[in-house]
Amino acid sequence: STPSGTAQPSSSGLPFGYPSDRVPLPAGITITDSRGPVASDNSYSVDFDAPMGAAAVVEYFMSTLEDHGWTEDLARTSSPFTLQYRDGADTVLVTGNGGADSSVVNVTITIGG
């Protein structure tokens, strides 16, 4: 079952093995591209359009990632925004740009550093 608040992709899907239990994506997004896992560094990348402003995207990921055990390393919260979180040797990088009610976002997860 899908936890509430996580995405059901409406365009292309998530890459095979994407750790959605650790890095859930916002509901209502449209995935525009996804890659992974890349064997050289076991990374996943997801690009998506979000029907929410940059501030709401930043708030979603700051809250959600901390709730899922990630620790903040970097938070540049004004658009264009950059958030970086870690959990042991794993990292999540969230970058994007947006206005008041829409955003273009990339999430890159690297498992095992």
N, C-alpha and C positions, 0 to 999 in steps of 0.2 A: 504494500500500500504506500501511497505517496503522502508524506507529512503535509499538513496544511501550510500554504504559503510557498510551496515549491512549484517549480515550473513544469507544465506539460508543454513541451515544445510545439509551436504552431507552424513552424516553417521546416527547416532541417532539424535533425535530431541531435542529441548529445553524443559525443564520441563513446564508443564501447568502453566500459569500465570507468566512466566518469564518476568520481566519488560524490554523488549528490547527497549522500547521507552526511558528508562532512562539509560540503560547500553547496548548500541549496541555493537555487536561483529564484529571483522574485517571480510571483505569479503574473501572468499576462504578457510576458515578453515574447518577442519574435526572434528566434535564433537565426542569424544570417550566415554564420560560418562556424565550423567546429573542427578541431584537429586533435589527434591523440589516440592512444598514447604514443608518444615519440620514444622509441626504445633507448636512444642515447641518454636521455635524462628523465624518462618516465613522466613526461609532462602532458598536460591537457590544456587546450585553449578553446574558449567559446566566445564568439562575438554575438552581441544581440542588441536589438532596439528595445527600449523600455518605455512604456507609456506613463512615465513619471519623470519629474524634474531631477536634475543632478543632485540637489539636496536630499531628495527622498531616496535615491539610489545609494548615496553615501550613508545615510541613516540606516537603511536596510542592511547593508553589508557590515557596518560597524557593529550593529546589534546582533545580527545572525551569526557572524563569524565568532564573536566572543561567546555566544550561547553554545557554539559547537566546539569550544575548547581551544580556539586560536588566540594568539597573543599579538597585539598590535605592535608592529615595528615602525610604521610610518603612516601618517595620515595628513595628506594635503587635501582638504575638504572643499576648497573652492574649485569651480570648473575652469579648466580641465583638472579633474581630480585624480589622485593616486593614493591607493590604500595598499599597504603591505602587511601581511600577517604571517606568523609562523606557528608551527606545532612540531617541536623536535626538529628534525631535519627537513620537514615538509614546509613549503611556502605557498602562499596565495598572493597574487598581485591583481588588483582590480584597478583598471584605468578607464577613463571615459570623459565625455564632454556632453553637456546638456544645457537646456534652457529651463524654463519654468515648468513645462509639462511633457517633455520628452528628452531622452538621452540615448547616446550610442555608447556601448560599454564593451570592454574586453575583460574576461576573467582568465588568468593563467594560473594553473596549479602545477607545482613541481613536487613529486613525491620522492623523498629520499635525497634531496638537495642537489 
